[in-house]
Amino acid sequence: MNVAEDHLKSSQMKPVTARADGSPASEPVVSKRSARGKLLAQLLRTFGDPPVELVLWNGERIAPARVTPVATVHLLDRGVPLALLRDPQIAFGDLYSEGRIDIEGDHVRLLEAVYRGSASREKHPMLRALSRVLHRPRANTLGGSRDNIHRHYDIGNEFYSLWLGHTMAYTCAYYPTASATLEEAQIAKMDHVCRKLRLRAGERVVEAGFGWGTLALHMARAYGVQVRAFNISHEQVQYARERAKAEGLADRVEYVEDDYRNITGRYDAFVSVGMLEHVGVENYPTLGGVAARALASNGRGLIHSIARNRPARLHPWIERRIFPGACPPSIGEMARLFEPWDLSILDLENLRLHYARTLTHWLERYEAQIERVRSMFDEKFVRMWRLYLAGSIAGFTTGTLQLFQVVFAPHDNNDIPLTRAYLYPG
Amino acid sequence: MNVAEDHLKSSQMKPVTARADGSPASEPVVSKRSARGKLLAQLLRTFGDPPVELVLWNGERIAPARVTPVATVHLLDRGVPLALLRDPQIAFGDLYSEGRIDIEGDHVRLLEAVYRGSASREKHPMLRALSRVLHRPRANTLGGSRDNIHRHYDIGNEFYSLWLGHTMAYTCAYYPTASATLEEAQIAKMDHVCRKLRLRAGERVVEAGFGWGTLALHMARAYGVQVRAFNISHEQVQYARERAKAEGLADRVEYVEDDYRNITGRYDAFVSVGMLEHVGVENYPTLGGVAARALASNGRGLIHSIARNRPARLHPWIERRIFPGACPPSIGEMARLFEPWDLSILDLENLRLHYARTLTHWLERYEAQIERVRSMFDEKFVRMWRLYLAGSIAGFTTGTLQLFQVVFAPHDNNDIPLTRAYLYPG
């Protein structure tokens, strides 16, 4: 089963096989270029010449030579080229959000093409250094984290519920089969996590960063454990507490509105799904210390996080407009979490194509609910979030982003199953 | 199923529940200490006061307070204490090999107690720094590697065949069930590796470091692939070529007597089992580059290696007497292999308790063949290898050593199975 092929099949809504002007795809028309056009062609070269066509407001076309473009980008006013040339990574998203850039064709395929082309460019150390200075992420001090998290997660539970589905799980799902629905895959993800943690009824679990509280409820309900869960998003804490009450689980799940750094007590399991992205590499030894102190000697831990193949900032537009302070780690950076505390990594699974699949499901629902979103916010918000979801799919299908699920334990915990077959019953 | 409990059951040949002089275990007799005895007690403290009793050549006993010793160490002449105080980590192994130290009781339990006690001591950065200067590993230049490998692997195929069994696999086996024999577990390990690599008939595989050639033959025989395998141990290359000829597989397995750094060509799979320990961290980017260049765009790689929870030298006695130049990496160090080349880690499995089990099987066979070993070498060699095998078991059961099996792929290879269930059929 090939997740990516399948994704491409489902997301390829408008395959661009011929040019908009009707000329055959194999011989794209290249109009005589203005000075502006030459600069834009130069810009495309620094992004590795992706198979993308640009169309200016005056009708001028900059088409790739010898390849069929996967999509067409319309630059709708004369201010766009200069803004793009000044800081392309930030400007593209902003101009698209403002409706000054439009995309004709499949957004995901366009962004995949750009990410693939950029892969070689990213390797240049000078450009990487420059990008780091220009696009420094927001600090994750105790106060900084609260502000960063507020800006993303407190924009309205109702908004998220439009496209996350009733599980309200805003992290990578796990598709046991290619035909699983989003809801089935989110439940399967929680079961996959609980099996990896080998939860037994009566055990105590601490969760760092609980989203809308879905996993904590599932662990208490389906595995009979006692959960203490930490989160600094006020809106999410309120929502989760109401859910726990409504489900009659308030005595088994305690939602604490506090920072992971203030976790106290000893537990049989430590779990954190989708928080590490927001922690900041400089705080990994602290988080690792929290987990190490929290775990009983036969305890098990699990960290689930977006990751990278090598140290790199998140796309600066995503970091600035969508996830302030976020930075997915490489495995070498993640090591700073485990190594100072002699924690053993027992298992690591890369679920990146599961995230592409999850995001494809989210984007489909988002588009289906687009009028509701428009009525809650404005057109700029609608476009910004579309680009973010489509860009994230492209990040995972092109291998620009990874998703690591890491199981760990204190170094001397020998209560380890002989094989991982128990994760795959039947 | 708990591997460690099971191991302890099988290796606990002489449980020490009472003192040799018959006094009850809960109140060990502490004789009046000489100046020498006080220094030795001090030495035990720097190792975290393991529950071990020392007996000097003159009958003086240094017994732990309030705990039952797991074993008794006899210091058989008056030169032993000074040598131990000067450089305990090297001297203990050397004095044991020379018969100037003897161990009464289970060797593995003794070494486990020392490793557990040392765990806290190891954290002290000054002691770690001192140990690094005193015990610098031998360099792994092209010439250095050849010499280092010659010293361990070329001491005689016949010797290894006494206790490795007919598979001649000198790496961690994989026990699908607790009752698997060594041979079954070695074959299961090879199948586990081949399944993780998703080998298909007709594919081309390159192997870096092939031991006695067992895995290469298995891949060709059971999976129908074409293998090109590299090794710098002359004795092993000769042995492997004869096996391939005898099995009629010489046309499908090519054994090359050369360094992994000289691998050329493109392959569907890259595999290296038990070589990384000898590569040296400084050469990881080079090895990663070899793998990255060797892999086709839909290729898969697997590295199987002893590892550590944090950067640390191998035990200096093992490094000096048994494995010159060896240094198992932490995950942060291993990252240097993958990150420069944008290789994606797809899966990591920690098999440390499988190695404890494998080594227990090896040690049992070694002891059963002890007279043959004695006739091939001498008493010093016999004792040295016993201590090495027992110490390695203790390393894996105490979590001082890990065993990582890492599957990786080029960043844009999307041909990834949806789940890992295919590794666990039935």
Interface residues (C-beta under 8 A of the other chain):
Chain A: M1 N2 V3 A4 E5 R116 A119 K123 Y174 Y175 P176 T177 A178 N309 R310 P311 S330 I331 G332 M334 A335 R336 F338 E339 P340 D342 L343 S344 I345 L346 D347 L348 E349 N350 R352 L353 H354 T397 T398 G399 T400 Q402 F404 P410 H411 D412 N413 N414 D415 I416 P417 L418 T419 R420 A421 L423 Y424
Chain B: M1 N2 V3 A4 E5 R116 A119 K123 Y174 Y175 P176 T177 A178 N309 R310 P311 S330 I331 G332 M334 A335 R336 F338 E339 P340 D342 L343 S344 I345 L346 D347 L348 E349 N350 R352 L353 H354 T397 T398 G399 T400 Q402 F404 P410 H411 D412 N413 N414 D415 I416 P417 L418 T419 R420 A421 L423 Y424
